[in-house]
């Protein structure tokens, strides 16, 4: 049985000498069918380091994974720290720091394990996606607004409307402020409705409240109907991000922005 396992894991490994060290093609395959490959690079003085083939991060980004968000970049850094590695943005490669040659076998196994785990970034659904929704939306809104308006985050609109903090308050001179709620849960949309009704009937201040939903199914249809009838607008982010952000910008700044 031990021999069978050794053959299964080892016989299909291909090692090729290169001017810089060794190119290693493993028996493991990525979701696209390509083999997981890496390089052993000589650093001199009996020291080596490992690096991928330069396709891991670009392929994930092409598939829609945005490593510019704080949550995803931190997750990547933590994953690579576990193998004393880092992402070299200039060379677009995942690398380890130098180590003594005697550690190569164990280091190589750990490195391949991390390369296999990189595909987990493609599974950004459910809780993982929800954790990045706010960052993705906030970043795009800020880029679109630029210096055309003042943006406050997580603060009351004003002293009269302090019971429900919006995720963003966008303010432009001589226009009503716009309060944006990132509606990745029914409670946040309820908060948006509460703030809009308070502005209209209690504080009696001019205010536009927007619920930016993550997806069409972020809230029940009945709540979506209530929000659409009471808020300035309800829009959806995923699958049409630029249009959703543009709708917010128009509400905050106007068509001439």
N, C-alpha and C positions, 0 to 999 in steps of 0.2 A: 504493500500500500504506500509506503514511504517513497519507493522508487517511482511509482505511478504519479504521485503528487509532484515530485521533483521534475519529472519529465513534462508534466502539464505546465509547470511554471517556468521551466528553464529551456526546454528544447526549442521553443519558438522565438527565443531572444536572438537578435542579430546585432553583432558588434562589429563596427567598421572603423579602422584607423583613419584619422584625419590629421592634417598638419598641426592642429591645435590640441589634439587628444583623441577621444573616442566618440563615435556616434552610435547610440544605442537605440534600437527599435524593439519594443517590448511586445508581449503577446496580448496586452490589453488594448482595447479599441474604444475610441470615443463614439459619441452618438452618431457622428457622420460616417462611421466605418473606418476612419483612418487609425492607424496604430499610434499609441502613445509613444513618443520618442523624446529623447533628451541627449545632451552632450556632456561628456566629461572633459573639462578643459584644464590643461596643465598650467599651473601658476608658478612653477619653479620651486626649488628647495623642498621637494617631496610634498608639495601642496597642490590641491586641485579644487575646482568648484564645479557645480552642475548648473546647467541652464536648459530651458526648453527650446523648441525649434522656432520660436518667434511667432507662432500662430495662435497660441492659446488665448491671449487677451484680445487680439484683433478679431478672432472668430466670434468670441462672446459679444463684443461690441457690435459687430455686424448683425448679430442675432437680436440686438436690442437691449443688451445689458449696459447700463450707463454707470461707469465707475467714477464719474465726477460727483455723484451724490455722496454726502458724508457717510451715510449708513453703509452703502455698498463698498466705498473705499476703505472704511474701517474694517469691514468684514474681510476684505481681501488682505489687508495688512496683518490682521490677527492670524489668518490662515497661513500666511507666509512666514510670520514670525516663529511659528511652531517648527519650522525646518531651518531656522536661521537664514531665511531668504527674503527677497524683496523684488519689486517690479522695477526694472530699469526702463523708464519711459523713453529715454533717448534711443536705446537699442530695441525697444519693444519686446523685451524678453524677461522671463521670470528666472532669477538667479539665486544661488546660495552664496554665502560668503565662503572664503577659502577654508579648507579643513585638511587635516593630514590624510594621506592616501590610505592608511590602514582603516579608516572609517568609511571607505567608499561603499562597501556592500550595504551597510545599514542606512547610510545617508541616501543611497540611490533608491532603496525601497520606500523610504519616507517621502522622497521627492516624487516618485511615481504616484504614491497615494494622494498627494496634494493635487497633482495634475488631474487625476481622476475626479477628485472632489470639486474641481473648478466648474464642472458642468452643473453643480448644484445652483450656480447663479442663474441658470436658465429656468429654474423651478421657482421663480419669483411670483408665486401666486398666493392667494389667501393672505395669511398674516404677514408673509415677507413683503408682498407688494404693498399692503396697507401701511407697513412701516416706512416705505419710501415715498408714498403718494404725496404727503405733505411737502417733502423736500423737493420732489420733482416739480410740483405745481408752483411752489413759492419761487423756485429758481427761475422758471420760465416767465412768471408774472413780473418779477423784478427786472429781468432782461428786457421784456417788452415795454415796461414803464420807463426804465432808465431814469433820467433826471427830470422827467416831465411832471412828477408828482412826488409827494412825501408819502412814504410807506411806514406804518407802525405795525408791529406784530404782537399779538397776544395781549392787547391793551383795550380798555374801554373806548368807545367812540368819544364820549365826553362824560362829565360828571353826572349828567341826568340819565345816562344810559350805561350804568356800570354793573348791571347784574348779569350780563352775558357778553363775555369778551370774544370778539371776532378773531379769526386767525390772522387776518390782515385788515387794516384800515387804510384806504387810499384817499389822500386829500389833495385837491387842487383848488387854487384860489378862485373864488366866485362860482364854485360848483358844489353841489351837495356831496358830502363824503360818501364813499362806498365801503361797505363792510363785507368782507369775503369770508365765508365759512367753508372749510374743506369738508365736504359731506361724505366722509367714508364710514359714517355710522348714522343711524336714525336720530340719535341724541343730538348730534351736531346740527342736523337740519331742523330739529325742534327748537334748538337754541336760536337758529337764524330766524325762524318764524316769530319766536318770542321777542327778539330784538326789533324786528320790523314793526310788529304790532305795538310795542312799547313806544317806539319813535312816533308812530302815527297818532295814537290815542292817549298816551300819557304824557310823554315829554313834549309832544307836538313839535318835533324838529324834522327838518328835511334830511332824509337819509335813504340811500339805496342799499338794500341787502341782497347779496348774491350767494346762492348755494352752489358750489362747484363740486359736483358728484364725481367720484372716481370712475364709476361705470354706471350703466343703465340700471343694473340690479343692486346698486349700493343701498337703496332704501325700498320699502314696499310701495307698490303702485298707489295705494291710498294716500300715503304720506307725500309721494311725488306730486299727486294732484293738489293736495293742500298747499304745498310749497309753491307750485306753479301759479296758484291763484292768489298768493299773498306776498311773494317776494318780487323784487325787481326782475330777477331772472333766475332760472335753474339751468345749469349747463353741465355737460359731461366731459371729463378730461381724457380718459384713455381712448385710444383709437382716433381721436380728432383733437389733439392737444393744442395745436396752433390756433384752430378756430375757437376753441373754448377760451383760450387766453385772450384772443382778439376781442371776444365778446365782453370780457371784463374790462379791457382797456377802453373800449368804446363807451362803456357805462361810466367809467371814472374820468376820462379825459375828453371824450366827445369824438365825433367822426372826423374832425379836422386835425386830430393829433397825428 
